[in-house]
Amino acid sequence: MLNIFKNLAMQFYNAGWYDKTIINSFVKIGALTADDYQEITGDKYVTPNA
C-alpha cells in the first residue's frame, strides 16, 4: 500500500521543512510508525518516558 503521508513527511524532512521533532510528533499521534521514523531520519525511535 502506498503511504502518501510517509512519503510527504520524508520529502519535507529531506528538504529541511520538517525536523526530527516534527517527525517524532507524527509517531506519537500514530500517523507514522517507529519504523517510519527510523527510515525517514536514520535514527532509531526512542519511546519517551511518560
C-alpha positions as a Markdown table, in Angstrom:
| # | Residue | x | y | z |
|---|---|---|---|---|
| 1 | Met | 0.0 | 0.0 | 0.0 |
| 2 | Leu | 1.3 | 3.4 | -0.9 |
| 3 | Asn | 1.8 | 5.6 | 2.2 |
| 4 | Ile | 1.4 | 9.1 | 0.9 |
| 5 | Phe | 1.7 | 10.8 | 4.3 |
| 6 | Lys | 5.0 | 9.0 | 4.9 |
| 7 | Asn | 6.3 | 9.9 | 1.5 |
| 8 | Leu | 5.4 | 13.6 | 2.0 |
| 9 | Ala | 6.9 | 13.6 | 5.5 |
| 10 | Met | 10.2 | 12.1 | 4.1 |
| 11 | Gln | 10.3 | 14.7 | 1.3 |
| 12 | Phe | 9.7 | 17.6 | 3.7 |
| 13 | Tyr | 12.3 | 16.2 | 6.1 |
| 14 | Asn | 14.8 | 15.9 | 3.4 |
| 15 | Ala | 14.0 | 19.4 | 2.2 |
| 16 | Gly | 14.6 | 20.8 | 5.7 |
| 17 | Trp | 11.0 | 21.8 | 6.2 |
| 18 | Tyr | 10.4 | 19.2 | 8.9 |
| 19 | Asp | 12.9 | 18.3 | 11.7 |
| 20 | Lys | 13.1 | 15.2 | 13.9 |
| 21 | Thr | 10.8 | 16.8 | 16.5 |
| 22 | Ile | 8.0 | 17.1 | 14.0 |
| 23 | Ile | 8.6 | 13.5 | 12.7 |
| 24 | Asn | 8.6 | 12.4 | 16.3 |
| 25 | Ser | 5.2 | 14.1 | 16.9 |
| 26 | Phe | 3.8 | 12.2 | 14.0 |
| 27 | Val | 4.8 | 8.9 | 15.6 |
| 28 | Lys | 3.2 | 10.0 | 18.9 |
| 29 | Ile | -0.1 | 10.6 | 17.3 |
| 30 | Gly | 0.0 | 7.4 | 15.2 |
| 31 | Ala | 0.4 | 9.0 | 11.8 |
| 32 | Leu | 3.8 | 7.3 | 11.4 |
| 33 | Thr | 5.3 | 4.2 | 12.9 |
| 34 | Ala | 8.6 | 3.9 | 14.8 |
| 35 | Asp | 10.0 | 2.1 | 11.7 |
| 36 | Asp | 8.9 | 5.0 | 9.5 |
| 37 | Tyr | 10.7 | 7.4 | 11.9 |
| 38 | Gln | 13.9 | 5.4 | 11.5 |
| 39 | Glu | 13.5 | 5.2 | 7.7 |
| 40 | Ile | 13.0 | 9.0 | 7.5 |
| 41 | Thr | 15.6 | 10.3 | 10.0 |
| 42 | Gly | 18.1 | 7.4 | 10.0 |
| 43 | Asp | 17.8 | 7.3 | 13.8 |
| 44 | Lys | 16.1 | 4.7 | 15.9 |
| 45 | Tyr | 12.9 | 5.9 | 17.5 |
| 46 | Val | 13.1 | 6.1 | 21.3 |
| 47 | Thr | 9.7 | 5.9 | 23.1 |
| 48 | Pro | 9.6 | 8.9 | 25.5 |
| 49 | Asn | 9.3 | 8.1 | 29.2 |
| 50 | Ala | 5.8 | 9.2 | 30.3 |
